[in-house]
């Protein structure tokens, strides 16, 4: 599944692979982060954004709440990042705005490079 997501497969296949990983209960933080970023960025420009964004937010929020609580050992400096992730998961925002806030909180907690262009898109979403 991870290979499909990362190896330049067609957009729909990547989206479905990301959705499958995001919905999984036990996923390593780097794979969850990669899948969630892909999902949120793709949903932002999707024709059905309004219909799917609350479900994506719920999946991202539940996944990172679980990861910060039950898999904090897999995060970089968990005593700092786990509380920040949990705070973002309980933010009153909703939809892709909340999902973007969570992913920005996660960014420094995982060992994965995210291009500045993607981070800028997440920042813009978090401020909508």
VMD Tcl script that builds the backbone (N, CA, C; Angstrom):
set m [mol new atoms 384]
animate dup $m
set s [atomselect $m all]
$s set {name element resname resid chain x y z} {
  {N N UNK 1 A 0.830 -1.192 0.000}
  {CA C UNK 1 A 0.000 0.000 0.000}
  {C C UNK 1 A 0.872 1.253 0.000}
  {N N UNK 2 A 1.881 1.264 0.841}
  {CA C UNK 2 A 2.781 2.401 0.919}
  {C C UNK 2 A 3.477 2.627 -0.419}
  {N N UNK 3 A 3.837 1.539 -1.110}
  {CA C UNK 3 A 4.498 1.657 -2.410}
  {C C UNK 3 A 3.585 2.336 -3.418}
  {N N UNK 4 A 2.318 2.014 -3.407}
  {CA C UNK 4 A 1.364 2.648 -4.321}
  {C C UNK 4 A 1.303 4.140 -4.023}
  {N N UNK 5 A 1.289 4.474 -2.761}
  {CA C UNK 5 A 1.141 5.865 -2.365}
  {C C UNK 5 A 2.354 6.704 -2.769}
  {N N UNK 6 A 3.554 6.147 -2.674}
  {CA C UNK 6 A 4.764 6.936 -2.880}
  {C C UNK 6 A 5.369 6.846 -4.265}
  {N N UNK 7 A 4.966 5.912 -5.081}
  {CA C UNK 7 A 5.663 5.690 -6.338}
  {C C UNK 7 A 4.975 6.280 -7.560}
  {N N UNK 8 A 4.373 7.415 -7.417}
  {CA C UNK 8 A 3.832 8.122 -8.560}
  {C C UNK 8 A 2.659 7.450 -9.250}
  {N N UNK 9 A 1.915 6.654 -8.544}
  {CA C UNK 9 A 0.728 6.033 -9.128}
  {C C UNK 9 A -0.298 7.118 -9.455}
  {N N UNK 10 A -1.314 6.730 -10.190}
  {CA C UNK 10 A -2.372 7.654 -10.556}
  {C C UNK 10 A -2.980 8.286 -9.312}
  {N N UNK 11 A -3.498 9.507 -9.486}
  {CA C UNK 11 A -4.045 10.255 -8.369}
  {C C UNK 11 A -5.104 9.521 -7.574}
  {N N UNK 12 A -6.030 8.853 -8.248}
  {CA C UNK 12 A -7.103 8.162 -7.538}
  {C C UNK 12 A -6.569 6.984 -6.730}
  {N N UNK 13 A -5.602 6.259 -7.279}
  {CA C UNK 13 A -5.018 5.139 -6.544}
  {C C UNK 13 A -4.271 5.643 -5.318}
  {N N UNK 14 A -3.550 6.736 -5.467}
  {CA C UNK 14 A -2.826 7.313 -4.329}
  {C C UNK 14 A -3.807 7.787 -3.257}
  {N N UNK 15 A -4.888 8.427 -3.690}
  {CA C UNK 15 A -5.906 8.910 -2.765}
  {C C UNK 15 A -6.522 7.751 -1.990}
  {N N UNK 16 A -6.858 6.674 -2.684}
  {CA C UNK 16 A -7.452 5.508 -2.024}
  {C C UNK 16 A -6.460 4.833 -1.081}
  {N N UNK 17 A -5.200 4.733 -1.483}
  {CA C UNK 17 A -4.174 4.151 -0.611}
  {C C UNK 17 A -4.010 5.003 0.646}
  {N N UNK 18 A -3.988 6.320 0.467}
  {CA C UNK 18 A -3.869 7.229 1.613}
  {C C UNK 18 A -5.079 7.091 2.530}
  {N N UNK 19 A -6.261 6.979 1.957}
  {CA C UNK 19 A -7.479 6.812 2.751}
  {C C UNK 19 A -7.431 5.520 3.557}
  {N N UNK 20 A -6.980 4.447 2.936}
  {CA C UNK 20 A -6.862 3.165 3.625}
  {C C UNK 20 A -5.888 3.261 4.799}
  {N N UNK 21 A -4.739 3.886 4.594}
  {CA C UNK 21 A -3.743 4.027 5.665}
  {C C UNK 21 A -4.278 4.928 6.772}
  {N N UNK 22 A -4.896 6.031 6.404}
  {CA C UNK 22 A -5.447 6.965 7.391}
  {C C UNK 22 A -6.506 6.303 8.256}
  {N N UNK 23 A -7.296 5.417 7.664}
  {CA C UNK 23 A -8.370 4.754 8.403}
  {C C UNK 23 A -7.873 3.589 9.257}
  {N N UNK 24 A -6.646 3.151 9.042}
  {CA C UNK 24 A -6.095 2.033 9.813}
  {C C UNK 24 A -5.787 2.464 11.243}
  {N N UNK 25 A -5.975 1.550 12.171}
  {CA C UNK 25 A -5.747 1.886 13.576}
  {C C UNK 25 A -4.283 1.898 13.949}
  {N N UNK 26 A -3.513 0.946 13.456}
  {CA C UNK 26 A -2.102 0.858 13.826}
  {C C UNK 26 A -1.244 1.082 12.582}
  {N N UNK 27 A -0.641 2.258 12.532}
  {CA C UNK 27 A 0.227 2.659 11.416}
  {C C UNK 27 A 1.395 3.420 12.023}
  {N N UNK 28 A 2.600 3.216 11.482}
  {CA C UNK 28 A 3.714 3.986 12.043}
  {C C UNK 28 A 3.501 5.471 11.720}
  {N N UNK 29 A 3.976 6.345 12.583}
  {CA C UNK 29 A 3.695 7.779 12.442}
  {C C UNK 29 A 4.113 8.383 11.097}
  {N N UNK 30 A 5.251 7.959 10.549}
  {CA C UNK 30 A 5.684 8.531 9.276}
  {C C UNK 30 A 4.710 8.182 8.152}
  {N N UNK 31 A 4.275 6.922 8.096}
  {CA C UNK 31 A 3.316 6.526 7.066}
  {C C UNK 31 A 1.976 7.230 7.265}
  {N N UNK 32 A 1.529 7.347 8.517}
  {CA C UNK 32 A 0.269 8.045 8.795}
  {C C UNK 32 A 0.376 9.509 8.362}
  {N N UNK 33 A 1.478 10.144 8.683}
  {CA C UNK 33 A 1.661 11.550 8.336}
  {C C UNK 33 A 1.657 11.738 6.813}
  {N N UNK 34 A 2.427 10.905 6.113}
  {CA C UNK 34 A 2.495 10.996 4.649}
  {C C UNK 34 A 1.102 10.818 4.042}
  {N N UNK 35 A 0.384 9.799 4.503}
  {CA C UNK 35 A -0.956 9.532 3.980}
  {C C UNK 35 A -1.904 10.682 4.289}
  {N N UNK 36 A -1.856 11.191 5.502}
  {CA C UNK 36 A -2.761 12.268 5.895}
  {C C UNK 36 A -2.488 13.553 5.115}
  {N N UNK 37 A -1.213 13.881 4.927}
  {CA C UNK 37 A -0.883 15.083 4.155}
  {C C UNK 37 A -1.397 14.933 2.729}
  {N N UNK 38 A -1.140 13.783 2.130}
  {CA C UNK 38 A -1.610 13.537 0.769}
  {C C UNK 38 A -3.131 13.663 0.695}
  {N N UNK 39 A -3.810 13.082 1.654}
  {CA C UNK 39 A -5.268 13.099 1.677}
  {C C UNK 39 A -5.821 14.512 1.845}
  {N N UNK 40 A -5.280 15.265 2.772}
  {CA C UNK 40 A -5.773 16.619 3.041}
  {C C UNK 40 A -5.495 17.549 1.857}
  {N N UNK 41 A -4.297 17.477 1.296}
  {CA C UNK 41 A -3.966 18.337 0.154}
  {C C UNK 41 A -4.840 17.983 -1.050}
  {N N UNK 42 A -5.046 16.694 -1.286}
  {CA C UNK 42 A -5.895 16.274 -2.413}
  {C C UNK 42 A -7.347 16.692 -2.191}
  {N N UNK 43 A -7.841 16.550 -0.982}
  {CA C UNK 43 A -9.235 16.893 -0.681}
  {C C UNK 43 A -9.481 18.396 -0.814}
  {N N UNK 44 A -8.458 19.181 -0.533}
  {CA C UNK 44 A -8.588 20.636 -0.595}
  {C C UNK 44 A -9.060 21.100 -1.971}
  {N N UNK 45 A -8.563 20.463 -3.016}
  {CA C UNK 45 A -8.932 20.895 -4.363}
  {C C UNK 45 A -9.923 19.940 -5.038}
  {N N UNK 46 A -10.465 19.017 -4.274}
  {CA C UNK 46 A -11.391 18.035 -4.831}
  {C C UNK 46 A -12.770 18.654 -5.015}
  {N N UNK 47 A -13.450 18.237 -6.060}
  {CA C UNK 47 A -14.782 18.760 -6.364}
  {C C UNK 47 A -15.781 18.463 -5.234}
  {N N UNK 48 A -15.545 17.390 -4.480}
  {CA C UNK 48 A -16.451 17.007 -3.402}
  {C C UNK 48 A -15.921 17.432 -2.034}
  {N N UNK 49 A -15.101 18.438 -1.987}
  {CA C UNK 49 A -14.478 18.845 -0.727}
  {C C UNK 49 A -15.491 18.991 0.408}
  {N N UNK 50 A -16.546 19.732 0.173}
  {CA C UNK 50 A -17.523 19.997 1.239}
  {C C UNK 50 A -18.169 18.711 1.753}
  {N N UNK 51 A -18.306 17.734 0.883}
  {CA C UNK 51 A -18.940 16.477 1.278}
  {C C UNK 51 A -17.993 15.551 2.033}
  {N N UNK 52 A -16.692 15.680 1.826}
  {CA C UNK 52 A -15.747 14.719 2.416}
  {C C UNK 52 A -14.864 15.277 3.526}
  {N N UNK 53 A -14.803 16.598 3.669}
  {CA C UNK 53 A -13.820 17.151 4.593}
  {C C UNK 53 A -14.068 16.804 6.064}
  {N N UNK 54 A -15.309 16.714 6.491}
  {CA C UNK 54 A -15.561 16.368 7.892}
  {C C UNK 54 A -15.146 14.928 8.200}
  {N N UNK 55 A -15.341 14.026 7.242}
  {CA C UNK 55 A -14.906 12.639 7.446}
  {C C UNK 55 A -13.389 12.541 7.486}
  {N N UNK 56 A -12.723 13.300 6.613}
  {CA C UNK 56 A -11.258 13.302 6.616}
  {C C UNK 56 A -10.746 13.871 7.932}
  {N N UNK 57 A -11.351 14.951 8.378}
  {CA C UNK 57 A -10.957 15.531 9.675}
  {C C UNK 57 A -11.092 14.510 10.800}
  {N N UNK 58 A -12.203 13.787 10.813}
  {CA C UNK 58 A -12.428 12.794 11.863}
  {C C UNK 58 A -11.365 11.695 11.824}
  {N N UNK 59 A -11.041 11.208 10.637}
  {CA C UNK 59 A -10.017 10.170 10.511}
  {C C UNK 59 A -8.651 10.675 10.964}
  {N N UNK 60 A -8.292 11.876 10.539}
  {CA C UNK 60 A -6.994 12.460 10.909}
  {C C UNK 60 A -6.942 12.697 12.415}
  {N N UNK 61 A -7.988 13.261 12.960}
  {CA C UNK 61 A -8.028 13.566 14.387}
  {C C UNK 61 A -7.965 12.298 15.247}
  {N N UNK 62 A -8.775 11.311 14.917}
  {CA C UNK 62 A -8.758 10.054 15.683}
  {C C UNK 62 A -7.423 9.352 15.556}
  {N N UNK 63 A -6.876 9.325 14.352}
  {CA C UNK 63 A -5.600 8.648 14.133}
  {C C UNK 63 A -4.466 9.274 14.921}
  {N N UNK 64 A -4.386 10.593 14.917}
  {CA C UNK 64 A -3.291 11.262 15.641}
  {C C UNK 64 A -3.535 11.317 17.138}
  {N N UNK 65 A -4.779 11.359 17.546}
  {CA C UNK 65 A -5.063 11.281 18.978}
  {C C UNK 65 A -4.593 9.927 19.513}
  {N N UNK 66 A -4.890 8.874 18.765}
  {CA C UNK 66 A -4.454 7.526 19.139}
  {C C UNK 66 A -2.931 7.419 19.098}
  {N N UNK 67 A -2.322 7.947 18.040}
  {CA C UNK 67 A -0.863 7.868 17.905}
  {C C UNK 67 A -0.160 8.628 19.030}
  {N N UNK 68 A -0.659 9.818 19.364}
  {CA C UNK 68 A -0.026 10.619 20.423}
  {C C UNK 68 A -0.217 9.988 21.797}
  {N N UNK 69 A -1.313 9.257 21.973}
  {CA C UNK 69 A -1.586 8.615 23.262}
  {C C UNK 69 A -0.947 7.241 23.391}
  {N N UNK 70 A -1.043 6.436 22.322}
  {CA C UNK 70 A -0.621 5.039 22.409}
  {C C UNK 70 A 0.702 4.730 21.707}
  {N N UNK 71 A 1.162 5.623 20.834}
  {CA C UNK 71 A 2.400 5.397 20.103}
  {C C UNK 71 A 3.365 6.562 20.268}
  {N N UNK 72 A 3.261 7.280 21.348}
  {CA C UNK 72 A 4.111 8.469 21.510}
  {C C UNK 72 A 5.596 8.113 21.490}
  {N N UNK 73 A 5.937 6.880 21.878}
  {CA C UNK 73 A 7.326 6.435 21.847}
  {C C UNK 73 A 7.916 6.501 20.435}
  {N N UNK 74 A 7.066 6.462 19.414}
  {CA C UNK 74 A 7.534 6.479 18.028}
  {C C UNK 74 A 7.702 7.896 17.478}
  {N N UNK 75 A 7.351 8.899 18.276}
  {CA C UNK 75 A 7.480 10.291 17.861}
  {C C UNK 75 A 8.831 10.850 18.297}
  {N N UNK 76 A 9.287 11.867 17.595}
  {CA C UNK 76 A 10.487 12.578 18.033}
  {C C UNK 76 A 10.102 13.415 19.258}
  {N N UNK 77 A 10.956 13.435 20.266}
  {CA C UNK 77 A 10.717 14.146 21.528}
  {C C UNK 77 A 9.235 14.124 21.925}
  {N N UNK 78 A 8.765 12.944 22.290}
  {CA C UNK 78 A 7.326 12.764 22.562}
  {C C UNK 78 A 6.779 13.620 23.698}
  {N N UNK 79 A 7.598 13.945 24.690}
  {CA C UNK 79 A 7.081 14.759 25.805}
  {C C UNK 79 A 6.712 16.167 25.347}
  {N N UNK 80 A 7.298 16.612 24.259}
  {CA C UNK 80 A 6.972 17.935 23.705}
  {C C UNK 80 A 5.870 17.815 22.659}
  {N N UNK 81 A 6.041 16.862 21.734}
  {CA C UNK 81 A 5.141 16.814 20.589}
  {C C UNK 81 A 3.792 16.149 20.855}
  {N N UNK 82 A 3.747 15.123 21.678}
  {CA C UNK 82 A 2.470 14.441 21.933}
  {C C UNK 82 A 1.425 15.409 22.507}
  {N N UNK 83 A 1.761 16.230 23.523}
  {CA C UNK 83 A 0.744 17.175 24.020}
  {C C UNK 83 A 0.304 18.194 22.963}
  {N N UNK 84 A 1.230 18.636 22.118}
  {CA C UNK 84 A 0.870 19.597 21.067}
  {C C UNK 84 A -0.077 18.958 20.052}
  {N N UNK 85 A 0.174 17.701 19.735}
  {CA C UNK 85 A -0.706 16.987 18.804}
  {C C UNK 85 A -2.091 16.813 19.411}
  {N N UNK 86 A -2.143 16.422 20.673}
  {CA C UNK 86 A -3.436 16.241 21.345}
  {C C UNK 86 A -4.205 17.560 21.435}
  {N N UNK 87 A -3.495 18.656 21.673}
  {CA C UNK 87 A -4.141 19.975 21.707}
  {C C UNK 87 A -4.768 20.291 20.355}
  {N N UNK 88 A -4.023 20.012 19.273}
  {CA C UNK 88 A -4.556 20.254 17.929}
  {C C UNK 88 A -5.760 19.354 17.647}
  {N N UNK 89 A -5.715 18.132 18.148}
  {CA C UNK 89 A -6.832 17.205 17.936}
  {C C UNK 89 A -8.103 17.667 18.646}
  {N N UNK 90 A -7.956 18.461 19.691}
  {CA C UNK 90 A -9.110 18.961 20.440}
  {C C UNK 90 A -9.463 20.409 20.078}
  {N N UNK 91 A -8.838 20.936 19.045}
  {CA C UNK 91 A -9.118 22.290 18.580}
  {C C UNK 91 A -10.579 22.364 18.127}
  {N N UNK 92 A -11.263 23.479 18.387}
  {CA C UNK 92 A -12.674 23.581 18.013}
  {C C UNK 92 A -12.926 23.749 16.510}
  {N N UNK 93 A -11.875 23.961 15.726}
  {CA C UNK 93 A -12.047 24.086 14.270}
  {C C UNK 93 A -12.601 22.774 13.722}
  {N N UNK 94 A -13.023 22.779 12.475}
  {CA C UNK 94 A -13.539 21.548 11.881}
  {C C UNK 94 A -13.103 21.453 10.425}
  {N N UNK 95 A -13.333 20.307 9.838}
  {CA C UNK 95 A -13.025 20.095 8.436}
  {C C UNK 95 A -11.525 20.074 8.159}
  {N N UNK 96 A -11.172 20.473 6.948}
  {CA C UNK 96 A -9.761 20.454 6.547}
  {C C UNK 96 A -8.934 21.459 7.335}
  {N N UNK 97 A -9.578 22.500 7.842}
  {CA C UNK 97 A -8.866 23.470 8.674}
  {C C UNK 97 A -8.293 22.775 9.903}
  {N N UNK 98 A -9.097 22.002 10.593}
  {CA C UNK 98 A -8.635 21.282 11.776}
  {C C UNK 98 A -7.609 20.219 11.392}
  {N N UNK 99 A -7.852 19.489 10.316}
  {CA C UNK 99 A -6.900 18.468 9.874}
  {C C UNK 99 A -5.537 19.096 9.584}
  {N N UNK 100 A -5.538 20.257 8.943}
  {CA C UNK 100 A -4.279 20.948 8.647}
  {C C UNK 100 A -3.574 21.379 9.931}
  {N N UNK 101 A -4.323 21.858 10.911}
  {CA C UNK 101 A -3.725 22.252 12.192}
  {C C UNK 101 A -3.063 21.049 12.862}
  {N N UNK 102 A -3.707 19.911 12.806}
  {CA C UNK 102 A -3.143 18.695 13.398}
  {C C UNK 102 A -1.856 18.321 12.677}
  {N N UNK 103 A -1.878 18.337 11.359}
  {CA C UNK 103 A -0.689 17.953 10.594}
  {C C UNK 103 A 0.465 18.917 10.810}
  {N N UNK 104 A 0.179 20.186 10.989}
  {CA C UNK 104 A 1.246 21.140 11.298}
  {C C UNK 104 A 1.846 20.852 12.675}
  {N N UNK 105 A 1.023 20.424 13.612}
  {CA C UNK 105 A 1.529 20.050 14.943}
  {C C UNK 105 A 2.370 18.781 14.861}
  {N N UNK 106 A 2.025 17.893 13.957}
  {CA C UNK 106 A 2.738 16.622 13.808}
  {C C UNK 106 A 4.053 16.796 13.062}
  {N N UNK 107 A 4.136 17.779 12.207}
  {CA C UNK 107 A 5.286 17.928 11.305}
  {C C UNK 107 A 6.648 17.737 11.980}
  {N N UNK 108 A 6.876 18.360 13.109}
  {CA C UNK 108 A 8.180 18.245 13.780}
  {C C UNK 108 A 8.312 16.977 14.614}
  {N N UNK 109 A 7.251 16.223 14.736}
  {CA C UNK 109 A 7.275 15.007 15.556}
  {C C UNK 109 A 7.639 13.763 14.759}
  {N N UNK 110 A 7.693 13.887 13.437}
  {CA C UNK 110 A 8.013 12.735 12.597}
  {C C UNK 110 A 9.307 12.983 11.836}
  {N N UNK 111 A 9.910 11.901 11.411}
  {CA C UNK 111 A 11.167 11.963 10.666}
  {C C UNK 111 A 10.875 11.892 9.172}
  {N N UNK 112 A 10.241 12.925 8.674}
  {CA C UNK 112 A 9.850 12.964 7.279}
  {C C UNK 112 A 9.966 14.398 6.797}
  {N N UNK 113 A 10.641 14.601 5.684}
  {CA C UNK 113 A 10.789 15.941 5.120}
  {C C UNK 113 A 9.557 16.306 4.319}
  {N N UNK 114 A 9.027 17.481 4.581}
  {CA C UNK 114 A 7.869 17.979 3.839}
  {C C UNK 114 A 8.312 19.254 3.123}
  {N N UNK 115 A 8.156 19.309 1.805}
  {CA C UNK 115 A 8.551 20.514 1.067}
  {C C UNK 115 A 7.815 21.756 1.572}
  {N N UNK 116 A 8.480 22.877 1.510}
  {CA C UNK 116 A 7.915 24.135 1.994}
  {C C UNK 116 A 6.597 24.467 1.298}
  {N N UNK 117 A 6.471 24.135 0.034}
  {CA C UNK 117 A 5.239 24.394 -0.712}
  {C C UNK 117 A 4.043 23.676 -0.069}
  {N N UNK 118 A 4.260 22.433 0.357}
  {CA C UNK 118 A 3.191 21.666 1.015}
  {C C UNK 118 A 2.882 22.261 2.377}
  {N N UNK 119 A 3.921 22.618 3.129}
  {CA C UNK 119 A 3.706 23.245 4.443}
  {C C UNK 119 A 2.933 24.554 4.289}
  {N N UNK 120 A 3.239 25.304 3.259}
  {CA C UNK 120 A 2.518 26.564 3.013}
  {C C UNK 120 A 1.041 26.287 2.727}
  {N N UNK 121 A 0.763 25.236 1.969}
  {CA C UNK 121 A -0.640 24.870 1.699}
  {C C UNK 121 A -1.353 24.496 2.997}
  {N N UNK 122 A -0.664 23.744 3.853}
  {CA C UNK 122 A -1.267 23.374 5.142}
  {C C UNK 122 A -1.498 24.609 6.005}
  {N N UNK 123 A -0.543 25.525 6.027}
  {CA C UNK 123 A -0.710 26.757 6.806}
  {C C UNK 123 A -1.913 27.552 6.303}
  {N N UNK 124 A -2.041 27.655 4.989}
  {CA C UNK 124 A -3.173 28.390 4.405}
  {C C UNK 124 A -4.498 27.723 4.775}
  {N N UNK 125 A -4.546 26.398 4.705}
  {CA C UNK 125 A -5.751 25.678 5.087}
  {C C UNK 125 A -6.083 25.898 6.558}
  {N N UNK 126 A -5.069 25.891 7.404}
  {CA C UNK 126 A -5.269 26.058 8.841}
  {C C UNK 126 A -5.810 27.439 9.192}
  {N N UNK 127 A -5.640 28.390 8.297}
  {CA C UNK 127 A -6.097 29.765 8.552}
  {C C UNK 127 A -7.411 30.101 7.853}
  {N N UNK 128 A -7.940 29.168 7.066}
  {CA C UNK 128 A -9.200 29.454 6.349}
  {C C UNK 128 A -10.355 29.690 7.297}
}
mol reanalyze $m
mol bondsrecalc $m
mol representation Tube
mol addrep $m
